[in-house]
């Protein structure tokens, strides 16, 4: 609070702006305010002549609403693409990308100290290799690769009595996920 005026926090202000942009036009609102809420630059300019702070708030709310809409649309498109890839019954394409070693050096290091799996696997184990669909799908040690390694290592830590069969089933589950099947159509 500043001189008796309540100042909302940044997240609260963002939420307020988003709600303002999505709110339908009220009967007492002018046409300019209503159109400014919907992102019309000329309407916002008309509002600015009367109330600059309101115009700024409405423009920010409209911009935030556009960003939220675009993010939602991109997420829907990504989900649709993953669903289509997962449901495609056709033969996987001939892969032309890099060979991918399921047991990376980081995973192998974790396995070297594991009570039940020690000595059963090696880094870049030739028994656990799949091929990427293209070079973009797998080129070096990309962030998705590091994320998979972290997940596998995190899964291993509390499971001190896991069997090789359970470990390999977990790896197969990971490589059957839609996002990884898009990279490696033949799975693991």
URKA-V235622 format. One record per backbone hydrogen bond with DSSP energy under -0.5 kcal/mol. NH is the residue of the N-H (numbers start at 1). CO is the residue of the C=O. Records with the same first field share a line. If there is no record, write none. Layout:
# URKA-V235622
NH = CO  CO
This chain:
# URKA-V235622
2 = 5
5 = 2
6 = 4
8 = 6
13 = 9
14 = 10
15 = 11
16 = 12
17 = 13
18 = 14
19 = 15
20 = 16
21 = 17
22 = 18
23 = 19
29 = 26
34 = 30
35 = 31
36 = 32
37 = 33
38 = 34
39 = 36
40 = 35
41 = 39
44 = 40
45 = 41
46 = 42
47 = 43
48 = 44
49 = 45
50 = 46  47
51 = 47
55 = 51
56 = 52
57 = 53
58 = 54
59 = 55
60 = 56
61 = 57
62 = 58
63 = 59
64 = 60
65 = 61
66 = 62
67 = 63
68 = 64
69 = 65
70 = 66
71 = 67
72 = 68
73 = 69
74 = 70
75 = 71
76 = 72
77 = 73
78 = 74
79 = 75
80 = 76
81 = 77
82 = 78
83 = 79
84 = 80
85 = 81
86 = 82
87 = 83
88 = 84  85
89 = 87
95 = 93
96 = 133
97 = 132
98 = 138
100 = 130
101 = 99
102 = 100  128
103 = 128
104 = 102
108 = 104
109 = 105
110 = 106
111 = 107
112 = 108
113 = 109  110
114 = 111
118 = 114
120 = 117
121 = 117
124 = 103
125 = 122
128 = 125
130 = 100
132 = 98
133 = 183
138 = 134
142 = 140
146 = 142
147 = 143
148 = 144
149 = 145
150 = 146
151 = 147
152 = 148
153 = 149
154 = 150
155 = 151
156 = 152
157 = 153
158 = 154
159 = 156
160 = 158
162 = 159
167 = 163
168 = 164
169 = 165
170 = 166
171 = 167
172 = 168
173 = 169
174 = 170
175 = 171
176 = 172  173
177 = 174
181 = 177
182 = 178
183 = 179
184 = 180
187 = 184
